[in-house]
Amino acid sequence: MAILCIDDDPQFCDAIAGVLADAGYRAVAARTAGEGLQHAREIDLAIVDLHLRGLSGDELVRAIREVRPIPVILTSGVPPEDGRLIARRCGAQHFLAKPFDLDELLRVVDTLLGEAKDAAREAASGAAPTKLRA
């Protein structure tokens, strides 16, 4: 499974990509919204920083999900309640406030990818979805 990390902080993005690679995922790092959009068709999940130059993270989440309806984790240093609201409004499936625990990130990634696999399997079988997200 391929995961894209989009953040204009190269050290943060490289660290996240390294953790994901160590966990067995194919990790792709992008520094800009445009670079991230170029990878949107080839990934299974995106981790997007809210504050990017040019296109904001919430706008980027919408754009990615128009290209491919994949799970998205929005990250930022904004207060968690604000971040969760922004994530919900833009269509992200989860919000993580920076700094976040890397084990928590991996738990969220595993959960979201598991749910995406289940939904794809249900869609292929013609069954009604078994889970609804608030």
PyMOL commands that set and color helices and strands:
alter all, ss='L'
color gray80, all
select helices_A, chain A and resi 10-22+33-38+40-42+57-67+80-90+102-125
alter helices_A, ss='H'
color red, helices_A
select strands_A, chain A and resi 2-6+26-30+45-49+72-76+94-97
alter strands_A, ss='S'
color yellow, strands_A
deselect
rebuild
show_as cartoon
